[in-house]
Structure formats: structure tokens, C-alpha cells
Amino acid sequence: MASNWSSLGEVALIGVGATVGIVTVFSLGVRALAPPEVPSGDMPAGDDVERSAPLRKAVAALCFTACAGAVAYGLCLMVPALR
């Protein structure tokens, strides 16, 4: 049985790259949901923090949607009944 090592390496490289990419995007989404860090003496007014909340939630939702789409695409590639 002959193995095509270059194809195996290509699949492994793409798999590792996709994993790193999905984890990075998910981490950015989690970070977007976290409250902003400010030094203890430089507390901004409440309006500044509240105004950025909808944007942070939108970025987080976009990141999580991208992760869910990547997982769904991977499942469609692996499960023949989903094609």
C-alpha cells in the first residue's frame, strides 16, 4: 500500500491552520464580551462603557457565528447524509 505523503501533510497543515483560526476567532468573541479593562484611577464615565456595549456584542456575535459556520461546514464535509 503506497501512501501519498504530500497529500497527508497538506491535510494535516490545513487542519491545524483551520483549528488555530477557529480558536482565534472564538477567543476574540469571548474577549469582545468581556468588560473593558481600565486602570483603577482612570474609570470612564458610565456612558462611555455603555455606548461600546452594543458594538462589542455585535463583534462577539459575528465571531461566534463564524465559528458555528466553520463547524457546520466541517460536519457537512464529514457526514455524507448532510450533503
C-alpha positions, 0 to 999 in steps of 0.5 A: 500500500503506497501512501501519498505523503504530500497529500497527508501533510497538506491535510494535516497543515490545513487542519491545524491552520483551520483549528488555530483560526477557529480558536482565534476567532472564538477567543476574540468573541469571548474577549469582545464580551468581556468588560473593558479593562481600565486602570483603577484611577482612570474609570470612564464615565458610565456612558462611555462603557455603555455606548461600546456595549452594543458594538462589542456584542455585535463583534462577539456575535459575528465571531461566534457565528463564524465559528458555528459556520466553520463547524457546520461546514466541517460536519457537512464535509464529514457526514455524507447524509448532510450533503 
